Amino acid sequence: MIVCAYALSLAGCGSGAPFGDRASSGLVGNLDAHSLSGLSAHPGEPVDSIGWLQNRTAGTVTLESATVLPMKGFRAPKLVGVAVERMGSGGRGMVTGGAWTGWPPNWRHAARLAGYQVRSGGDQWHHSALIEFAVVANGLGRYAVAGVNVTVRTDGGPKTVQVIGPLAFCVSAERRPAPCPDSFTNRAISASRALA
């Protein structure tokens, strides 16, 4: 498969500072948000993205589940998998090796989301979870997703946090799919900027 992709940094990327309205009582889901657009895939082929969840509460939280966070104005794909990179497992990077179409991940460096615990604190690298999620679309056309809604259990009960990891892609039956049209890519980038 040929993958045509590029990353566009949003304002605040790399600063470690949260932005927008993506915090839920000390849980921040939009650190180092980025957008991926222009991906091409075949029907049923997984495409993946990442997002950070940082725990700034006073205690440890346990991740429970995730659902797709749709991007307004776009068809939403189906969520097929979620994983968390094990920090200190050989580097901070994509658990799939950065291919953006590498689901399932390398489980030596990844953990299942359900039951994963994130310690408290403000340090982005040591009190965060790098969440990778994979989506598929079986029909031909254009799709986009803003990220995932992650349900966590805290001392105060369950909470849902929007973990931002925008992803836009085109599904084609062609043997070598062409990149998404610039008009679609630009619209998806503009929509992902609104998430900031």
C-alpha positions in Angstrom: 0.0 0.0 0.0 1.2 3.5 -0.8 0.6 6.0 2.1 0.7 9.7 1.3 0.7 11.7 4.6 2.0 14.8 6.2 1.8 16.2 9.7 0.8 19.8 10.5 1.6 21.2 13.9 -1.1 23.2 15.6 -0.5 26.2 17.9 0.8 25.0 21.2 2.4 21.9 19.8 5.5 20.9 21.7 4.9 23.5 24.4 3.3 21.1 26.9 0.6 23.7 27.5 -3.0 22.7 27.2 -5.3 24.7 24.9 -9.0 24.8 24.1 -11.6 23.1 26.2 -10.2 19.6 26.4 -9.5 19.4 30.1 -11.7 17.5 32.5 -10.9 18.1 36.2 -7.1 17.9 35.7 -7.2 15.4 32.8 -5.8 17.0 29.7 -6.4 15.4 26.3 -4.9 17.8 23.8 -1.1 18.1 24.5 1.0 18.2 21.3 -2.1 17.9 19.2 -1.4 17.4 15.5 -3.3 16.6 12.4 -2.8 14.0 9.8 -4.3 14.4 6.4 -3.9 13.0 2.9 -3.7 9.3 3.9 -4.9 6.8 1.4 -6.2 3.3 2.3 -8.1 0.4 0.9 -11.6 -0.6 2.3 -11.2 -2.3 5.7 -7.5 -1.3 6.0 -6.7 0.2 9.4 -5.3 3.8 9.6 -4.0 5.0 12.9 -3.2 8.2 14.8 -2.1 9.2 18.3 -3.1 11.6 21.1 -1.8 12.4 24.6 -3.7 12.1 27.9 -2.0 13.8 30.8 -3.1 13.3 34.4 -2.8 16.5 36.5 -5.2 15.3 39.2 -4.1 14.4 42.7 -4.2 10.6 42.2 -3.7 7.8 39.8 -6.4 7.3 37.1 -7.3 4.0 35.3 -8.2 4.0 31.6 -11.3 2.0 30.9 -12.5 2.4 27.3 -12.5 4.6 24.2 -14.9 5.6 21.4 -14.5 7.6 18.2 -14.6 11.4 18.6 -16.2 12.5 15.3 -15.0 15.6 13.4 -17.9 17.9 12.6 -18.8 17.9 8.9 -17.0 14.6 8.0 -18.0 10.9 7.8 -16.7 9.0 10.8 -14.8 5.7 10.5 -15.2 2.8 12.9 -12.8 2.4 15.8 -11.1 -1.0 15.6 -8.3 -0.7 18.3 -6.7 1.3 21.0 -3.4 0.9 22.7 -1.1 2.8 25.1 2.6 3.1 24.6 4.6 1.8 27.5 6.7 4.7 28.7 10.4 3.6 29.0 9.9 0.8 26.6 12.5 1.8 24.1 11.7 5.4 23.4 8.9 7.9 23.0 7.5 7.3 19.5 4.9 5.4 17.6 4.4 1.9 18.9 3.8 0.9 15.3 7.1 2.3 14.1 5.6 5.5 12.7 4.0 4.0 9.6 0.5 5.4 10.3 -0.9 2.2 8.9 0.6 -0.2 11.3 -2.2 -1.7 13.3 -1.9 -3.8 15.4 1.0 -2.3 17.3 4.2 -3.9 18.5 2.9 -5.3 21.8 6.4 -5.3 23.3 6.1 -1.6 23.5 2.4 -1.2 23.9 -0.3 -2.1 26.5 -4.1 -2.6 26.3 -6.0 0.6 27.1 -8.4 -1.1 29.5 -6.8 -1.2 33.0 -3.8 1.0 32.1 -2.9 3.4 35.0 -1.6 6.9 34.6 0.1 8.4 37.7 -0.6 12.0 38.8 1.6 15.0 38.2 2.3 17.8 35.7 5.2 16.3 33.8 4.0 15.6 30.3 6.4 12.6 29.7 6.1 10.8 33.0 2.4 11.4 33.9 0.9 10.9 30.5 -0.4 8.1 28.3 0.4 8.2 24.6 -2.7 6.7 23.1 -2.7 5.2 19.7 -6.0 4.4 18.0 -6.9 2.7 14.7 -9.9 3.2 12.6 -11.3 1.6 9.4 -13.8 2.5 6.8 -15.3 -0.2 4.6 -17.0 2.1 2.1 -15.2 4.2 -0.6 -14.9 7.9 0.1 -13.4 10.4 2.5 -13.4 10.1 6.3 -12.1 12.2 9.3 -12.0 11.8 13.0 -11.0 14.3 15.7 -9.6 11.7 18.1 -11.1 9.4 20.8 -13.3 9.9 23.9 -11.5 8.1 26.7 -13.4 7.0 29.8 -11.2 6.9 32.9 -11.9 6.0 36.5 -10.8 8.4 39.2 -11.4 8.6 42.9 -14.5 10.6 42.1 -15.9 8.0 39.6 -15.8 7.7 35.8 -15.0 10.7 33.6 -14.7 11.1 29.8 -11.8 13.0 28.3 -11.5 14.1 24.6 -8.1 12.9 23.5 -7.3 14.9 20.3 -5.5 13.2 17.5 -7.1 14.4 14.2 -6.9 12.0 11.2 -8.3 12.4 7.7 -8.0 9.8 5.0 -9.5 8.6 1.7 -10.6 5.1 0.9 -10.1 3.8 -2.6 -10.4 0.4 -4.4 -7.5 1.3 -6.7 -4.4 -0.9 -6.5 -2.3 2.2 -5.7 -4.6 4.7 -4.2 -4.0 8.3 -5.1 -3.6 10.9 -2.3 -6.7 12.7 -1.1 -7.6 15.8 -3.1 -6.1 19.0 -1.8 -9.5 20.5 -1.3 -10.5 17.7 1.2 -7.1 17.8 2.9 -7.3 21.6 3.4 -10.8 21.4 4.8 -9.8 18.6 7.2 -6.8 20.7 8.4 -9.0 23.7 8.9 -11.5 21.6 10.9 -8.6 20.2 13.0 -7.4 23.7 13.8 -10.8 24.5 15.3 -10.1 21.7 17.8 -7.4 23.9 19.3 
